[in-house]
Amino acid sequence: MDLSRRSFLKLAGTTAAAATLAGVGLRKASASPSEPLRIKFTKEVHTTCTYCGVGCGIICNVRDGVIVNAEGDPDHPINEGTLCSKGASIFNMSYIFDEKGKPRLNPNRLTKVLYRAPGASDYEAVEWDWALEEIAKRIKDTRDRTLVETVDVGGRQVTVNRTNAINWLGSAWCTGEENYLFHKMVRAMGVINVDHCARL
Ligand code: SF4
């Protein structure tokens, strides 16, 4: 067969179009028309991926207070709908699907605070109220015990109001705004050792 450059390109284009249509046909044939759309009648909740400091946007679909789907937000300027493998599995942090395809609480999810007392080898489950009270009490005690109000600089007393005994680590599980507020709070207490996994 004698092919000119022009007719070769036309033939190649027709073949590619036919292959694409065949692909569409195959996908259509494999999808069940009676299969309900998983996100039908759900409310969209926009959130930020909790895994790392990139801060990808995620849309969660919630029905009756239960997340039934989570995927990248196409309108988010950071990820434009994409998610890495960790972010793509974020749904499973809370829920898994049972054998009937219904979401149920992930049995591996921690729902209680685990506390290991000084010197103990095991963790024990404690209530949130007790844990928050205890954390606040220990931070206050440590801060009050270790606060340095002034330092001597060349014979002159300079006010510093700082403690070296507390280190505050921000979290990619929090939004930028939450980390900003944490930062303000601990600076007000005199904490000078502040860091974050993404160096925010
Ligand atoms: S999806 Fe991946 S890259 Fe994006 S914030 Fe989550 S962990 Fe980071």
Boltz pocket constraint, residues with backbone or C-beta under 6 A from the ligand:
constraints:
  - pocket:
      binder: B
      contacts: [[A, 49], [A, 50], [A, 51], [A, 52], [A, 53], [A, 54], [A, 55], [A, 56], [A, 79], [A, 82], [A, 83], [A, 84], [A, 85], [A, 86], [A, 87], [A, 88]]
      max_distance: 6.0
